[in-house]
């Protein structure tokens, strides 16, 4: 069994403060990779991180909050 952590569509929607339909749309269009396990879609943490990085407006400048993001990621 993979050691990856997975989230539901609801978890991702709540985290990003968007509608579940938006997350399902991203999955349907192939923008967000997900796994259908029969009871619903599951999104791996690394796939969500990759999706968010691909949709950044501009790269983060060195020293401008990057440490905060790394701290959250390590928690």
N, C-alpha and C positions, 0 to 999 in steps of 0.2 A: 504494500500500500504506500502511495506517495506521502512524503513528509510535508508536502505543500498544504497550506491552510486555504480553505475555500469559504466563500461568502454567498449568501443567497441574493437574488435580485433585490429583495426588500432591504437587506443589509447594505448593499451598494447604494441604493436609492436614498436610504436614510443618511448614510455617510456623506453623500454628495448633496443632500437636500434637494432632490429632484424627484420626479414622478417615476414609479416603477415602469410605466409604459415607455419612458425614455430609455431606460436601461435595456428593456426588451428590444426596442428598436435598434439600439447599437449592436445587440447580439444578432438580430435578424439580418442587418446589413453587413455583418462581418467586421465591424469596427472594434468590437469587444469580444475577445475569445471567451467562450464559456463551454461547459460540459453539461449535457442533458442526462441526468441520472434517473429519470423516470418520474420523480416527484417535483421536478422543476430544475431550473438552471442553477449551476454553481460556477462561480467565478474565482479563479485562483488569485491570490494576492499579487503574485508577480505579473499576471496578465492585466490586472487593474492598474498596477503601477506603470506598466508599459503603455497602456491606453492613455493614462493621464499625462505621461511625458510626451507622447506623440501629439497631444492636443494643447500643449503649453503655447502661450502666445509669444513669449520670448524666453531665452535661457536665463536662469537665475545667475546673478552676478556673484562672484566669489565674496564670501563674508556677509552677504545680505540675507541672513535668515537660513542659510544652508545648514548650519549647525542645529537649528531648531528642528528642521525636517529630519535630519539624521538621528537626533535624539528621539523623536516620535517613532521612527522606523525601528530603532533598537528596543523600544519598550514592548 
